[in-house]
Amino acid sequence: MNDSLKNSVSGVRIAHEEMEKIFFKILSSRGFTEEKSASIARVFTDNSLDGVYSHGVNRFARFIKYIDAKIININAEPAKKFSAGAIEQWDGNSGTGILNALFSTERAMKIADKFGIGCVALSNTNHWMRGGTYGRHAAKAGYTFIGWTNTTRNMPAWGAVDFRLGNNPLVISAPFKNDAIVLDMAMSQFSYGKMEAAKEKNSLLPYPGGFNKEGNLTNDPAEILETWRALPIGYWKGAGLALLLDLLAAILSGGLSTHEISRSEHEHNVSQIFFAVNVSKLGDRSAISKTVSTIIEDYQSSVPAAGSGKILFPGERAMFTRKENIETGIPVEQNIWNEIIKLLPA
């Protein structure tokens, strides 16, 4: 292991092969099959490679705690509840969120192969970690993708002081050259994972992200995490969008809504939606690649404001981060890595 650790300003850098191997060992020790251990370890590592540490290496120990507490059923498999043409309802049976989401993405793509469009509405599943994982997976396979999840209550309605909404992440993706354009965003200005990471580093947010206990907007993540009054994106617009995403997730899946999920001590048995479109079935499919390239070229010809640098499309920064982290190792806070190492079997 020593060859894979490199000194870092904030801790250590771990070679991605070594990180994935350690994740696999820990998961296997918890009773996952080799196939499931490999899939989960790969997703956590890939999230970290792309710089989404809040839903990668930084989240891994918490995920294992949920496994050890039996909040997640590691042996569960999704079961079909209902089918009506291009839409299917599935029950995740409180299984592993990553595995259920991978299954649902693949299933939506398979339905789209038959009907042009496919939708899987999934109830009783668990945290999918980084939603962009599934958008990128579908887009790299040639599909456009829209997906979202509801969450426990963690954001106020606009004008309210208590929290009734989830920050309900939304993912939209499309194929682009050999990779993908991937928009992955929570309905709060900053996800709680990013705020937790900023607090860990004693860093301020670049813009106000929520309200402190005096009711004032603040960019101090510790103050926002104390009140849980995150700022919705676009103020009332983000709050409204969060409400409709929750409503549609519950209706389409026949699963729990945010207020029902919030009755439990832990966030689990959430509802998720996976839409895939097989663009190869469209009448103008031969022109799609050129259309996307032209749109992105025009978008990136924007004149950047002072200090902004290159204008990036959604998901492009992750490509640069992935390349850097493959070459230099994934940066990890020392205390987080120590916690993970303690989870290895004796």
ChimeraX attribute file (.defattr): number of C-alpha atoms within 10 A of each C-alpha:
attribute: neighborCount
match mode: 1-to-1
recipient: residues
	/A:1	9
	/A:2	6
	/A:3	8
	/A:4	16
	/A:5	17
	/A:6	15
	/A:7	11
	/A:8	16
	/A:9	9
	/A:10	11
	/A:11	16
	/A:12	19
	/A:13	22
	/A:14	25
	/A:15	22
	/A:16	21
	/A:17	13
	/A:18	16
	/A:19	23
	/A:20	22
	/A:21	16
	/A:22	18
	/A:23	25
	/A:24	24
	/A:25	18
	/A:26	21
	/A:27	23
	/A:28	19
	/A:29	15
	/A:30	17
	/A:31	13
	/A:32	17
	/A:33	15
	/A:34	12
	/A:35	11
	/A:36	19
	/A:37	22
	/A:38	18
	/A:39	17
	/A:40	21
	/A:41	24
	/A:42	20
	/A:43	22
	/A:44	25
	/A:45	27
	/A:46	20
	/A:47	22
	/A:48	27
	/A:49	26
	/A:50	23
	/A:51	22
	/A:52	22
	/A:53	23
	/A:54	21
	/A:55	22
	/A:56	22
	/A:57	28
	/A:58	22
	/A:59	17
	/A:60	21
	/A:61	20
	/A:62	13
	/A:63	17
	/A:64	17
	/A:65	13
	/A:66	15
	/A:67	17
	/A:68	11
	/A:69	10
	/A:70	11
	/A:71	18
	/A:72	23
	/A:73	18
	/A:74	19
	/A:75	13
	/A:76	15
	/A:77	15
	/A:78	21
	/A:79	12
	/A:80	13
	/A:81	14
	/A:82	13
	/A:83	11
	/A:84	7
	/A:85	11
	/A:86	17
	/A:87	20
	/A:88	21
	/A:89	22
	/A:90	23
	/A:91	23
	/A:92	30
	/A:93	21
	/A:94	23
	/A:95	23
	/A:96	27
	/A:97	24
	/A:98	23
	/A:99	23
	/A:100	26
	/A:101	27
	/A:102	18
	/A:103	17
	/A:104	26
	/A:105	25
	/A:106	19
	/A:107	19
	/A:108	27
	/A:109	28
	/A:110	19
	/A:111	22
	/A:112	22
	/A:113	18
	/A:114	13
	/A:115	15
	/A:116	18
	/A:117	23
	/A:118	25
	/A:119	27
	/A:120	29
	/A:121	30
	/A:122	32
	/A:123	28
	/A:124	23
	/A:125	30
	/A:126	27
	/A:127	24
	/A:128	21
	/A:129	21
	/A:130	22
	/A:131	25
	/A:132	25
	/A:133	22
	/A:134	27
	/A:135	30
	/A:136	26
	/A:137	20
	/A:138	27
	/A:139	24
	/A:140	19
	/A:141	15
	/A:142	22
	/A:143	27
	/A:144	24
	/A:145	28
	/A:146	22
	/A:147	26
	/A:148	24
	/A:149	30
	/A:150	29
	/A:151	27
	/A:152	25
	/A:153	22
	/A:154	21
	/A:155	26
	/A:156	22
	/A:157	22
	/A:158	16
	/A:159	9
	/A:160	10
	/A:161	15
	/A:162	14
	/A:163	17
	/A:164	18
	/A:165	26
	/A:166	29
	/A:167	34
	/A:168	27
	/A:169	22
	/A:170	22
	/A:171	22
	/A:172	22
	/A:173	26
	/A:174	24
	/A:175	24
	/A:176	18
	/A:177	12
	/A:178	9
	/A:179	17
	/A:180	25
	/A:181	23
	/A:182	28
	/A:183	19
	/A:184	21
	/A:185	21
	/A:186	21
	/A:187	27
	/A:188	26
	/A:189	19
	/A:190	21
	/A:191	19
	/A:192	20
	/A:193	16
	/A:194	16
	/A:195	23
	/A:196	18
	/A:197	17
	/A:198	17
	/A:199	18
	/A:200	12
	/A:201	11
	/A:202	12
	/A:203	15
	/A:204	16
	/A:205	16
	/A:206	8
	/A:207	12
	/A:208	18
	/A:209	26
	/A:210	26
	/A:211	23
	/A:212	21
	/A:213	13
	/A:214	8
	/A:215	11
	/A:216	9
	/A:217	18
	/A:218	19
	/A:219	18
	/A:220	22
	/A:221	28
	/A:222	19
	/A:223	19
	/A:224	24
	/A:225	18
	/A:226	11
	/A:227	19
	/A:228	22
	/A:229	25
	/A:230	29
	/A:231	27
	/A:232	27
	/A:233	20
	/A:234	13
	/A:235	15
	/A:236	14
	/A:237	13
	/A:238	20
	/A:239	24
	/A:240	17
	/A:241	18
	/A:242	27
	/A:243	21
	/A:244	13
	/A:245	24
	/A:246	25
	/A:247	16
	/A:248	19
	/A:249	27
	/A:250	23
	/A:251	14
	/A:252	19
	/A:253	25
	/A:254	19
	/A:255	23
	/A:256	24
	/A:257	27
	/A:258	26
	/A:259	15
	/A:260	14
	/A:261	22
	/A:262	20
	/A:263	11
	/A:264	11
	/A:265	8
	/A:266	11
	/A:267	16
	/A:268	23
	/A:269	29
	/A:270	30
	/A:271	32
	/A:272	36
	/A:273	26
	/A:274	26
	/A:275	27
	/A:276	30
	/A:277	26
	/A:278	25
	/A:279	20
	/A:280	14
	/A:281	14
	/A:282	11
	/A:283	9
	/A:284	9
	/A:285	13
	/A:286	11
	/A:287	9
	/A:288	16
	/A:289	12
	/A:290	13
	/A:291	12
	/A:292	15
	/A:293	13
	/A:294	12
	/A:295	10
	/A:296	15
	/A:297	12
	/A:298	9
	/A:299	13
	/A:300	14
	/A:301	10
	/A:302	10
	/A:303	11
	/A:304	11
	/A:305	9
	/A:306	6
	/A:307	6
	/A:308	8
	/A:309	9
	/A:310	12
	/A:311	14
	/A:312	11
	/A:313	15
	/A:314	15
	/A:315	18
	/A:316	17
	/A:317	12
	/A:318	17
	/A:319	15
	/A:320	13
	/A:321	17
	/A:322	21
	/A:323	13
	/A:324	15
	/A:325	20
	/A:326	15
	/A:327	11
	/A:328	17
	/A:329	25
	/A:330	27
	/A:331	24
	/A:332	20
	/A:333	18
	/A:334	14
	/A:335	11
	/A:336	15
	/A:337	20
	/A:338	11
	/A:339	14
	/A:340	21
	/A:341	14
	/A:342	11
	/A:343	18
	/A:344	16
	/A:345	11
	/A:346	5
